[in-house]
Amino acid sequence: MAEARTKFASSVSGAKDAPSTYSSVDGLIALLALSAIAVHLLLRYVWTTPTTILGRPWHELPLYVALILGGIPLVAILAMKLIRFEFSSDLLAGIAIVTAVLLDEYLAGTLVVLMLSGGQALEAYAVRSASSVLHALAKRMPTLAHRLSAGTITDVALDDVQVGDVCVVLPHEICPVDGTVLEGHGSMDESYLTGEPFIMSKAPGANVLSGSINGASALTIRADQRAEDSRYAKIMAVMRETEQRRPRLRRLGDQLGAIYTPIAVGLALAAWMGSGEAIRFLAVLVVATPCPLLIGIPVAIIGSISLAARRGIIIKNPAVLEKLSSCETAMFDKTGTLTYGQPHLTDIQAAPEMQREELLRLAASLEVYSRHPLARAVVQAAKRDKLVLHEASAVSEKPGQGLRGTVAGNEVVITSRKHWLRERPGDQSILEGTAEGLECIVGVNGRWAGTLRFRDEPRDDGEPFIRHLTRKHRFRRILLVSGDRASEVQYLADKVGIPEVHAGQSPEQKLELVRRETAHTATVFLGDGINDAPALMAATVGIAFGQGSDITMEAADAVILESSLQRVDELLHIGQRMRTIALQSAVGGMALSIVGMVVAAFGYLPPVAGAVVQEIIDVLAVANALRAAVQPSVLTDYSR
């Protein structure tokens, strides 16, 4: 069981475990250094029997071990960086370790080894903590599937399920793979994606998603994807990217270190030459060890990602937390972003031979098996009219072709006007005119049976949110970009107060528009549909709402699981707050270190005491950075 789960987890994570290996080594070195210091102090001040080894006090032996086993690997890594002309701030630690050994200040050198390895281990721990949701997702998946062959059910490892295999999903089990229902009627909870209750009815022909929780009825399904290719695996892969991407703000820490390092070395050299005491050179470098840069900024970033996750926001690319504050143009898709994404059925036009009630009954009986936003509106309308629905079978929903199935012995299809007329151009005269809102065509046994028309109303908080962006977040331009008809798009724009409208946009046109705008200024694009994916990738920051497809999630930099404009404002504030806290920790820690370096340069702070002072500075910097993970009493200044 554990092996199958490990295979699945490694397949979605890309098996990139090298950083974890290095973090384990850092942790071991830090533990070794700490133990060596403790034993050294015990032998020196508690067990004071004078003993020497090769002419050296034996209480220094633990320090030798730490410097050989821990210090040499760290210095070797830093030397390789130096050879590659990578002048990062942690080079100071390497210089301090070498200098301490040359001056016989083994305790000070071991303290620097502890600070450097401990800082790196702490950063790795923070990253692992932030990604604990990935381990939870992996553990959530079943390790076995119930494969049905020749009438016999056999438990097989999840990794052994192949495309085309027939499996049984027992009541209340988690669906192991993406597939199609062959037998059984029931429901599945697909809320793992949206974070909200999302119960979908299932019948023969309906699609099932891996990770969904089955209801009270057993379902027989055909596997359409292997486990590592399933939608669940794609979601995990999207979240794994958070660990693999390095934000520009972290590189800003390296840039600060590139300035800080020569200042520290210069001050240390000046102290040495001015006093003639090499010990002051070491003392300055020990105090200068740049742990606020090495630890403070990553901790602030990971803390902000954690805070965002608790607010229902997945940060795929941590760099967006910095980029958001520089964006001046916001572009919105229409449906599901500035509208509720929950259209209401407003008109039913039935064919002469079809009663309005029966048309709605047939359509709703089929729509209960669809995740399309219009499907919910049809089912809700049938419930309001208290209609008893028929049982459907042979349900299928192919992209661009609509929903098909058998209902009460009738072949029913629900599709768009464009697709219907493409197959039946002779019905052009029957479908004269266009509707102001959304619509779909219902066909029964190959003939037009009626037209259903919908309206997706603007969000109540849409207009105040648009005003809030320009007043509080300094957005200069707001654009509404949609593939819908101009009348629908303009109706929404007038409601929410967006002056610039681009209607009838294909995905290619959206992409070109976003590229053009992004070439002039930093942009934010918000969308939730598959056709928004190219635009999300082209914008400076792409934000997707969680009801969108897995393709949309892969394209976006951040995903709002709850389709809420207030969550968007919270994301903007989390980004601003993260940048402020990270720079406070880095710059504040550097300033305190510089003060300590000056004191050490004048001979008032010996190396060991300097190491203690630096540890205190580290604690202050990290403590401040940890504030990024704590939710403030007010995270948003937006109100409806």
C-alpha positions as CSV (number, residue, x, y, z in Angstrom):
1,M,0.0,0.0,0.0
2,A,2.7,2.5,1.0
3,E,4.6,1.6,-2.2
4,A,1.6,2.4,-4.4
5,R,1.0,5.7,-2.7
6,T,4.6,6.6,-2.9
7,K,4.6,5.9,-6.7
8,F,1.6,8.1,-7.1
9,A,3.0,11.0,-5.0
10,S,6.4,10.9,-6.8
11,S,4.7,10.8,-10.2
12,V,2.9,14.1,-9.6
13,S,5.7,15.8,-7.8
14,G,8.3,15.1,-10.5
15,A,10.4,13.2,-7.9
16,K,12.4,16.3,-7.3
17,D,13.8,15.3,-3.9
18,A,17.3,16.7,-4.2
19,P,16.4,19.9,-2.1
20,S,15.0,17.6,0.6
21,T,18.3,15.7,0.7
22,Y,20.3,18.8,1.0
23,S,18.1,20.1,3.8
24,S,18.5,16.9,5.7
25,V,22.3,17.3,5.5
26,D,22.0,20.9,6.7
27,G,20.0,19.7,9.7
28,L,22.5,17.0,10.5
29,I,25.4,19.5,10.4
30,A,23.4,21.9,12.6
31,L,22.8,19.1,15.1
32,L,26.4,18.1,15.0
33,A,27.6,21.7,15.6
34,L,25.1,22.2,18.5
35,S,26.2,18.9,20.1
36,A,29.8,19.7,19.7
37,I,29.4,23.1,21.4
38,A,27.4,21.6,24.3
39,V,30.1,18.8,24.8
40,H,32.9,21.4,24.5
41,L,31.3,23.6,27.2
42,L,30.7,20.6,29.5
43,L,34.3,19.4,29.2
44,R,35.7,22.9,29.6
45,Y,33.7,24.2,32.6
46,V,32.2,21.1,34.3
47,W,34.8,18.3,33.8
48,T,37.9,20.4,34.3
49,T,40.6,17.7,34.5
50,P,43.4,19.0,32.3
51,T,44.0,16.6,29.4
52,T,45.7,17.2,26.1
53,I,45.7,15.4,22.8
54,L,48.6,16.1,20.4
55,G,49.4,19.1,22.5
56,R,45.8,20.6,22.2
57,P,43.2,20.8,25.1
58,W,40.9,17.8,24.8
59,H,37.8,19.9,25.3
60,E,38.4,21.3,21.8
61,L,38.1,17.8,20.3
62,P,34.3,18.1,19.7
63,L,34.9,21.4,17.9
64,Y,37.4,19.8,15.6
65,V,34.9,17.1,14.7
66,A,32.2,19.7,13.9
67,L,34.5,21.8,11.8
68,I,35.9,18.8,9.9
69,L,32.6,17.0,9.3
70,G,30.4,20.1,9.1
71,G,32.5,23.1,8.3
72,I,34.5,21.6,5.4
73,P,31.4,20.6,3.3
74,L,29.8,24.0,3.8
75,V,33.0,25.8,2.9
76,A,33.5,23.6,-0.1
77,I,30.0,24.5,-1.4
78,L,30.7,28.2,-0.8
79,A,34.0,27.9,-2.6
80,M,32.3,26.5,-5.7
81,K,30.0,29.5,-5.7
82,L,33.0,31.7,-5.5
83,I,34.6,29.9,-8.5
84,R,31.3,30.6,-10.4
85,F,31.5,34.3,-9.4
86,E,28.4,34.0,-7.3
87,F,29.0,36.6,-4.6
88,S,26.1,35.9,-2.3
89,S,25.8,37.0,1.3
90,D,26.5,33.5,2.7
91,L,30.1,33.8,1.5
92,L,30.7,35.8,4.7
93,A,30.0,32.7,6.7
94,G,32.6,30.7,4.7
95,I,35.2,33.4,5.2
96,A,34.4,33.5,9.0
97,I,34.8,29.7,9.3
98,V,38.2,29.7,7.6
99,T,39.4,32.7,9.5
100,A,38.3,31.2,12.9
101,V,40.3,28.0,12.1
102,L,43.4,30.0,11.1
103,L,43.2,32.0,14.4
104,D,42.5,28.9,16.6
105,E,39.0,30.3,17.4
106,Y,37.4,27.0,17.1
107,L,34.3,27.8,19.2
108,A,33.6,30.9,17.1
109,G,34.0,28.8,13.9
110,T,31.7,26.1,15.1
111,L,29.1,28.8,16.1
112,V,29.2,30.1,12.5
113,V,28.7,26.5,11.2
114,L,25.7,26.3,13.4
115,M,24.3,29.6,12.2
116,L,24.8,28.8,8.5
117,S,23.5,25.2,8.5
118,G,20.8,26.0,11.0
119,G,19.5,28.8,8.8
120,Q,19.4,26.7,5.7
121,A,17.7,23.8,7.6
122,L,15.1,26.3,8.9
123,E,14.4,27.6,5.4
124,A,13.9,24.0,4.1
125,Y,11.6,23.2,7.1
126,A,9.5,26.3,6.3
127,V,9.1,25.1,2.7
128,R,8.2,21.6,3.8
129,S,5.6,23.0,6.2
130,A,4.0,25.1,3.6
131,S,3.8,22.1,1.3
132,S,2.2,19.8,3.9
133,V,-1.0,20.1,2.0
134,L,0.6,18.1,-0.8
135,H,1.4,15.3,1.5
136,A,-2.2,15.4,2.8
137,L,-3.5,15.2,-0.8
138,A,-1.2,12.2,-1.5
139,K,-2.4,10.4,1.6
140,R,-6.0,11.2,0.8
141,M,-5.8,9.1,-2.4
142,P,-6.7,5.4,-2.1
143,T,-3.8,2.9,-2.4
144,L,-6.0,0.2,-4.0
145,A,-8.6,0.0,-6.7
146,H,-11.3,-2.7,-7.0
147,R,-10.8,-4.0,-10.5
148,L,-13.7,-6.1,-12.0
149,S,-12.7,-8.9,-14.4
150,A,-14.9,-11.9,-15.5
151,G,-17.4,-11.1,-12.7
152,T,-14.7,-11.1,-10.0
153,I,-13.5,-8.1,-8.0
154,T,-9.8,-8.0,-7.3
155,D,-7.9,-5.4,-5.3
156,V,-5.0,-4.1,-7.3
157,A,-2.5,-1.3,-6.6
158,L,-3.6,2.1,-7.9
159,D,-0.5,2.2,-10.1
160,D,-1.6,-1.0,-11.9
161,V,-5.0,0.4,-13.1
162,Q,-4.8,0.8,-16.9
163,V,-7.0,2.8,-19.3
164,G,-10.0,0.7,-20.1
165,D,-10.0,-1.3,-16.9
166,V,-13.4,-1.7,-15.2
167,C,-13.4,-0.8,-11.5
168,V,-16.0,-0.7,-8.8
169,V,-16.2,2.3,-6.5
170,L,-17.9,1.2,-3.3
171,P,-20.2,3.5,-1.2
172,H,-18.4,6.4,0.5
173,E,-15.0,5.5,-1.1
174,I,-12.8,7.9,-2.9
175,C,-12.8,7.5,-6.7
176,P,-9.3,6.3,-7.7
177,V,-9.2,7.4,-11.3
178,D,-10.9,9.6,-13.9
179,G,-13.5,7.5,-15.7
180,T,-17.0,6.9,-17.1
181,V,-19.9,5.3,-15.2
182,L,-20.9,2.0,-16.8
183,E,-23.5,0.8,-14.2
184,G,-25.3,2.3,-11.2
185,H,-27.0,5.6,-10.3
186,G,-25.7,7.7,-7.4
187,S,-23.8,10.9,-6.7
188,M,-20.3,12.1,-5.9
189,D,-18.9,14.9,-3.9
190,E,-16.4,16.9,-6.0
191,S,-15.8,19.6,-3.4
192,Y,-12.1,18.8,-3.2
193,L,-11.5,21.2,-6.1
194,T,-13.8,24.1,-5.1
195,G,-13.7,23.9,-1.3
196,E,-17.5,24.1,-1.4
197,P,-20.2,21.4,-1.4
198,F,-20.5,20.2,-5.0
199,I,-22.6,17.0,-5.2
200,M,-23.0,15.7,-8.8
201,S,-25.5,13.0,-9.8
202,K,-24.0,10.0,-11.7
203,A,-25.6,7.7,-14.2
204,P,-24.3,5.4,-16.9
205,G,-22.3,7.6,-19.3
206,A,-21.5,10.3,-16.8
207,N,-17.9,11.3,-16.1
208,V,-16.3,10.8,-12.6
209,L,-13.2,12.5,-11.3
210,S,-10.4,11.0,-9.2
211,G,-10.5,12.3,-5.7
212,S,-14.3,12.6,-5.6
213,I,-16.1,11.0,-2.7
214,N,-18.8,8.5,-3.7
215,G,-22.2,8.6,-2.2
216,A,-24.4,5.8,-0.8
217,S,-24.5,3.7,-4.0
218,A,-21.8,1.5,-5.6
219,L,-20.8,2.6,-9.1
220,T,-19.1,0.6,-11.8
221,I,-16.7,2.7,-13.9
222,R,-14.3,2.4,-16.8
223,A,-10.9,4.0,-16.2
224,D,-10.3,6.8,-18.8
225,Q,-6.9,7.9,-17.3
226,R,-4.2,6.3,-15.4
227,A,-3.7,7.6,-11.8
228,E,-0.7,9.7,-12.7
229,D,-2.6,11.3,-15.6
230,S,-5.8,12.0,-13.7
231,R,-7.2,15.4,-12.8
232,Y,-6.3,14.9,-9.2
233,A,-2.7,14.4,-10.1
234,K,-2.7,17.5,-12.2
235,I,-4.0,19.5,-9.3
236,M,-1.2,18.2,-7.1
237,A,1.3,19.0,-9.9
238,V,0.1,22.5,-10.0
239,M,0.5,22.9,-6.3
240,R,4.0,21.3,-6.4
241,E,5.1,24.2,-8.6
242,T,4.9,26.5,-5.6
243,E,8.0,24.7,-4.1
244,Q,9.9,24.7,-7.3
245,R,9.6,28.4,-8.3
246,R,11.9,30.9,-6.7
247,P,10.4,34.4,-6.4
248,R,12.1,37.6,-7.5
249,L,12.0,38.9,-3.9
250,R,14.2,36.0,-2.8
251,R,16.7,37.1,-5.5
252,L,16.4,40.6,-4.1
253,G,17.8,39.1,-0.9
254,D,20.8,38.0,-2.9
255,Q,21.1,41.4,-4.4
256,L,21.1,43.0,-1.0
257,G,23.7,40.5,0.1
258,A,25.9,41.4,-2.9
259,I,26.0,45.0,-1.5
260,Y,26.2,43.9,2.2
261,T,29.1,41.4,1.7
262,P,31.7,43.8,0.4
263,I,30.7,46.4,3.1
264,A,31.2,43.7,5.8
265,V,34.5,42.5,4.4
266,G,35.7,46.1,4.0
267,L,34.8,47.0,7.6
268,A,36.5,43.8,8.8
269,L,39.7,44.5,6.9
270,A,39.7,48.1,8.2
271,A,39.4,46.9,11.8
272,W,42.3,44.5,11.2
273,M,44.6,47.1,9.6
274,G,43.6,49.8,12.0
275,S,44.3,47.8,15.1
276,G,46.8,45.3,13.9
277,E,44.7,42.5,15.5
278,A,43.4,39.8,13.2
279,I,40.9,38.7,15.9
280,R,38.9,41.8,15.1
281,F,38.7,40.8,11.5
282,L,37.1,37.5,12.7
283,A,34.8,39.3,15.2
284,V,33.4,41.6,12.5
285,L,32.7,38.7,10.1
286,V,31.0,36.6,12.8
287,V,28.6,39.4,13.6
288,A,28.2,40.0,9.9
289,T,26.9,36.5,9.1
290,P,23.8,37.4,7.1
291,C,21.2,35.1,8.5
292,P,18.4,37.8,8.3
293,L,18.9,37.6,4.5
294,L,19.2,33.8,4.5
295,I,16.2,33.1,6.7
296,G,14.0,36.2,7.1
297,I,12.9,36.6,3.5
298,P,12.1,32.9,2.8
299,V,10.2,32.7,6.1
300,A,8.1,35.8,5.2
301,I,7.4,34.3,1.7
302,I,6.4,30.9,3.0
303,G,4.3,32.4,5.8
304,S,2.4,34.5,3.3
305,I,1.7,31.5,1.2
306,S,0.4,29.7,4.3
307,L,-1.8,32.7,5.2
308,A,-3.2,32.8,1.7
309,A,-4.0,29.1,1.8
310,R,-6.0,29.5,5.0
311,R,-8.0,32.2,3.2
312,G,-8.7,29.8,0.3
313,I,-6.0,31.2,-2.1
314,I,-3.4,28.9,-3.6
315,I,-0.3,30.7,-4.5
316,K,1.3,28.8,-7.4
317,N,4.0,31.3,-8.2
318,P,5.3,33.1,-5.0
319,A,6.7,35.9,-7.2
320,V,3.1,37.3,-7.6
321,L,3.1,38.4,-4.0
322,E,5.7,41.0,-5.0
323,K,4.4,41.7,-8.5
324,L,0.9,42.6,-7.4
325,S,1.9,45.9,-5.9
326,S,3.3,47.1,-9.2
327,C,0.2,46.3,-11.4
328,E,-1.6,49.3,-12.8
329,T,-4.0,47.6,-15.3
330,A,-6.7,45.1,-14.3
331,M,-8.5,43.0,-16.9
332,F,-11.6,40.9,-16.1
333,D,-13.3,38.1,-17.9
334,K,-17.1,38.4,-17.6
335,T,-18.7,35.1,-16.6
336,G,-17.8,33.9,-13.2
337,T,-15.6,36.8,-12.2
338,L,-17.8,39.9,-12.3
339,T,-20.9,37.8,-12.5
340,Y,-22.0,35.1,-10.2
341,G,-21.4,32.4,-12.8
342,Q,-24.8,31.1,-11.9
343,P,-27.2,32.0,-14.7
344,H,-30.9,31.9,-14.1
345,L,-33.4,30.5,-16.6
346,T,-35.5,33.5,-17.7
347,D,-37.4,32.3,-20.7
348,I,-38.6,28.9,-22.2
349,Q,-39.6,28.9,-25.9
350,A,-41.1,25.5,-26.7
351,A,-41.9,24.1,-30.1
352,P,-45.6,24.0,-31.1
353,E,-45.8,20.2,-30.5
354,M,-43.9,20.4,-27.2
355,Q,-45.4,21.6,-23.9
356,R,-43.3,24.0,-21.8
357,E,-43.5,21.8,-18.7
358,E,-42.4,18.6,-20.6
359,L,-39.5,20.5,-22.3
360,L,-38.2,21.6,-18.9
361,R,-38.6,18.1,-17.5
362,L,-36.6,16.5,-20.3
363,A,-33.9,19.1,-20.2
364,A,-33.5,19.0,-16.4
365,S,-33.5,15.2,-16.3
366,L,-30.4,15.3,-18.5
367,E,-28.8,18.4,-17.0
368,V,-28.4,16.9,-13.5
369,Y,-25.4,15.0,-14.9
370,S,-23.6,18.1,-16.2
371,R,-21.2,20.5,-14.5
372,H,-22.0,23.3,-17.0
373,P,-23.2,26.6,-15.3
374,L,-26.4,26.6,-17.3
375,A,-27.2,23.1,-16.2
376,R,-27.7,24.2,-12.6
377,A,-30.1,26.9,-13.7
378,V,-32.2,24.4,-15.6
379,V,-32.3,21.9,-12.7
380,Q,-33.2,24.7,-10.2
381,A,-36.0,25.9,-12.5
382,A,-37.4,22.4,-12.5
383,K,-37.3,22.2,-8.8
384,R,-39.1,25.5,-8.4
385,D,-41.8,24.1,-10.6
386,K,-41.8,20.9,-8.5
387,L,-41.4,18.7,-11.6
388,V,-40.6,14.9,-11.2
389,L,-37.6,14.2,-13.3
390,H,-37.0,11.1,-15.4
391,E,-34.0,8.8,-15.1
392,A,-31.4,9.3,-17.8
393,S,-28.9,6.9,-19.4
394,A,-26.1,6.9,-22.0
395,V,-25.1,10.4,-20.9
396,S,-22.2,12.0,-22.7
397,E,-20.8,15.6,-22.9
398,K,-18.2,16.2,-25.5
399,P,-16.5,19.6,-25.7
400,G,-18.2,21.9,-28.2
401,Q,-21.0,19.4,-28.9
402,G,-23.2,19.8,-25.8
403,L,-24.9,17.3,-23.6
404,R,-26.6,14.1,-24.9
405,G,-28.5,11.2,-23.4
406,T,-31.6,9.1,-23.3
407,V,-34.5,10.3,-21.2
408,A,-37.8,8.5,-21.0
409,G,-37.1,6.7,-24.3
410,N,-36.2,10.0,-26.1
411,E,-32.8,11.0,-27.5
412,V,-32.3,14.4,-26.0
413,V,-29.5,16.9,-26.9
414,I,-28.8,20.2,-25.3
415,T,-26.3,22.3,-27.2
416,S,-25.6,25.8,-28.6
417,R,-27.4,27.5,-31.4
418,K,-24.2,27.5,-33.4
419,H,-23.6,23.8,-33.1
420,W,-27.2,22.9,-33.8
421,L,-27.3,25.0,-37.0
422,R,-24.0,23.5,-38.1
423,E,-25.6,20.1,-38.1
424,R,-29.1,21.2,-39.2
425,P,-28.8,24.4,-41.3
426,G,-32.4,24.0,-42.4
427,D,-33.6,25.0,-39.0
428,Q,-32.3,28.6,-39.5
429,S,-35.8,29.9,-40.1
430,I,-37.1,28.2,-37.0
431,L,-34.4,29.8,-34.8
432,E,-34.9,33.4,-36.1
433,G,-33.7,36.3,-34.0
434,T,-31.2,36.3,-31.1
435,A,-31.6,36.5,-27.4
436,E,-30.2,39.3,-25.2
437,G,-28.9,36.8,-22.7
438,L,-27.4,33.3,-22.9
439,E,-29.3,30.5,-24.6
440,C,-29.2,26.8,-25.4
441,I,-31.1,24.7,-27.9
442,V,-33.0,21.5,-26.8
443,G,-33.5,18.8,-29.4
444,V,-35.6,15.7,-28.9
445,N,-35.3,12.8,-31.3
446,G,-33.4,14.9,-33.8
447,R,-35.9,17.8,-34.0
448,W,-35.8,21.2,-32.4
449,A,-38.0,21.0,-29.2
450,G,-37.3,24.5,-27.7
451,T,-34.9,27.2,-26.7
452,L,-33.9,28.0,-23.1
453,R,-32.7,31.5,-22.3
454,F,-30.7,32.7,-19.3
455,R,-29.3,35.8,-17.7
456,D,-26.2,35.8,-15.5
457,E,-26.6,38.8,-13.2
458,P,-23.6,41.0,-12.1
459,R,-22.3,40.5,-8.6
460,D,-23.8,42.8,-6.0
461,D,-20.2,43.7,-4.9
462,G,-18.9,44.2,-8.4
463,E,-19.4,48.0,-8.7
464,P,-17.9,48.9,-5.3
465,F,-15.0,46.5,-5.9
466,I,-14.1,48.2,-9.2
467,R,-14.1,51.6,-7.5
468,H,-12.0,50.1,-4.7
469,L,-9.3,49.0,-7.1
470,T,-8.8,52.5,-8.5
471,R,-9.1,54.3,-5.2
472,K,-7.1,52.0,-2.8
473,H,-4.8,49.9,-5.0
474,R,-3.9,52.6,-7.6
475,F,-5.1,50.7,-10.7
476,R,-5.2,53.2,-13.5
477,R,-7.2,51.2,-16.1
478,I,-9.9,48.6,-15.7
479,L,-10.9,46.5,-18.8
480,L,-13.7,44.1,-19.4
481,V,-12.7,41.4,-21.8
482,S,-15.2,38.7,-22.9
483,G,-16.1,36.4,-25.7
484,D,-19.8,37.1,-25.3
485,R,-22.0,39.3,-27.4
486,A,-21.5,43.0,-27.2
487,S,-24.9,43.6,-25.7
488,E,-24.3,41.2,-22.8
489,V,-20.8,42.6,-22.1
490,Q,-21.9,46.2,-22.3
491,Y,-24.9,45.4,-20.0
492,L,-22.4,44.2,-17.3
493,A,-19.9,47.0,-17.9
494,D,-22.7,49.6,-17.3
495,K,-23.7,47.8,-14.1
496,V,-20.3,47.7,-12.5
497,G,-18.8,50.9,-13.9
498,I,-16.1,49.7,-16.3
499,P,-15.6,52.2,-19.2
500,E,-13.4,50.1,-21.5
501,V,-15.1,47.1,-23.1
502,H,-13.8,44.4,-25.4
503,A,-16.6,42.0,-26.5
504,G,-16.6,39.0,-28.8
505,Q,-13.0,38.2,-28.1
506,S,-11.6,34.8,-29.1
507,P,-8.9,33.3,-26.9
508,E,-6.4,34.4,-29.5
509,Q,-7.7,38.0,-29.4
510,K,-7.7,38.0,-25.6
511,L,-4.1,36.8,-25.6
512,E,-3.0,39.5,-28.1
513,L,-4.8,42.2,-26.0
514,V,-3.2,41.1,-22.8
515,R,0.3,41.0,-24.4
516,R,-0.2,44.5,-25.8
517,E,-1.3,45.9,-22.4
518,T,1.5,44.0,-20.5
519,A,4.1,45.5,-22.9
520,H,3.3,48.9,-21.5
521,T,2.6,48.3,-17.8
522,A,2.2,45.5,-15.3
523,T,-1.2,43.8,-15.6
524,V,-3.6,41.5,-13.7
525,F,-6.0,39.2,-15.5
526,L,-8.8,37.5,-13.7
527,G,-10.7,34.6,-15.4
528,D,-12.1,31.2,-14.8
529,G,-12.6,29.5,-18.2
530,I,-10.4,27.3,-20.4
531,N,-10.4,30.1,-23.0
532,D,-8.9,32.4,-20.4
533,A,-5.8,30.2,-19.9
534,P,-3.6,31.9,-22.6
535,A,-4.4,35.3,-21.2
536,L,-3.7,34.2,-17.7
537,M,-0.2,33.1,-18.7
538,A,0.5,36.3,-20.7
539,A,-0.4,38.7,-17.9
540,T,2.0,39.9,-15.3
541,V,-0.2,38.2,-12.7
542,G,-2.9,35.7,-13.7
543,I,-5.6,35.0,-11.1
544,A,-8.1,32.2,-11.7
545,F,-11.3,31.4,-9.8
546,G,-11.5,27.8,-8.5
547,Q,-14.6,26.7,-10.4
548,G,-12.5,26.8,-13.6
549,S,-10.9,23.8,-15.3
550,D,-7.6,22.2,-14.3
551,I,-6.1,23.8,-17.5
552,T,-7.1,27.3,-16.1
553,M,-5.5,26.4,-12.7
554,E,-2.2,25.4,-14.5
555,A,-2.1,28.7,-16.4
556,A,-2.7,31.0,-13.4
557,D,-0.2,32.3,-10.9
558,A,-2.8,32.3,-8.1
559,V,-6.1,30.4,-7.7
560,I,-9.1,31.8,-5.6
561,L,-10.9,28.6,-4.5
562,E,-13.9,30.6,-3.5
563,S,-15.2,32.7,-6.3
564,S,-15.1,35.9,-4.2
565,L,-14.0,39.4,-5.1
566,Q,-13.1,40.0,-1.4
567,R,-10.6,37.1,-1.6
568,V,-9.0,39.0,-4.5
569,D,-8.6,42.1,-2.4
570,E,-7.2,39.9,0.4
571,L,-4.6,38.6,-2.0
572,L,-3.6,42.1,-2.9
573,H,-3.1,43.0,0.7
574,I,-1.2,39.7,1.5
575,G,1.2,40.6,-1.2
576,Q,1.8,44.2,0.0
577,R,2.1,42.9,3.6
578,M,4.6,40.2,2.6
579,R,6.9,42.6,0.9
580,T,6.8,45.0,3.8
581,I,7.6,42.3,6.4
582,A,10.3,40.7,4.3
583,L,12.1,43.9,3.8
584,Q,11.7,44.8,7.5
585,S,13.4,41.5,8.4
586,A,16.2,41.8,5.9
587,V,17.0,45.5,6.1
588,G,16.4,45.7,9.8
589,G,18.6,42.6,10.5
590,M,21.3,44.1,8.3
591,A,21.2,47.4,10.2
592,L,21.5,45.7,13.5
593,S,24.4,43.6,12.2
594,I,26.2,46.7,11.0
595,V,25.9,48.2,14.4
596,G,27.3,45.0,15.9
597,M,30.1,45.0,13.3
598,V,31.1,48.6,14.3
599,V,31.2,47.6,18.0
600,A,33.3,44.5,17.1
601,A,35.6,46.6,14.9
602,F,36.5,48.8,17.9
603,G,37.4,45.6,19.9
604,Y,34.4,45.6,22.3
605,L,32.8,42.4,20.9
606,P,35.0,39.3,20.7
607,P,34.1,36.5,18.2
608,V,32.2,34.2,20.5
609,A,30.2,37.1,22.0
610,G,29.6,38.4,18.4
611,A,28.2,35.0,17.5
612,V,25.7,35.2,20.4
613,V,24.8,38.8,19.4
614,Q,24.2,37.6,15.8
615,E,22.0,34.8,17.0
616,I,19.9,37.3,18.9
617,I,19.6,39.4,15.7
618,D,18.6,36.3,13.8
619,V,15.8,35.5,16.3
620,L,14.5,39.0,16.0
621,A,14.5,38.9,12.2
622,V,12.8,35.5,12.0
623,A,10.3,36.5,14.7
624,N,9.3,39.5,12.6
625,A,9.2,37.4,9.4
626,L,6.9,34.9,11.1
627,R,4.3,37.7,11.4
628,A,3.5,37.1,7.7
629,A,1.8,33.8,8.6
630,V,-0.4,35.4,11.3
631,Q,-3.7,36.7,10.0
632,P,-4.1,40.3,11.1
633,S,-7.4,41.5,12.6
634,V,-8.1,43.4,9.3
635,L,-6.8,41.8,6.1
636,T,-9.0,43.8,3.7
637,D,-10.2,47.4,3.5
638,Y,-12.8,46.5,0.9
639,S,-16.5,46.6,1.9
640,R,-19.6,46.2,-0.3
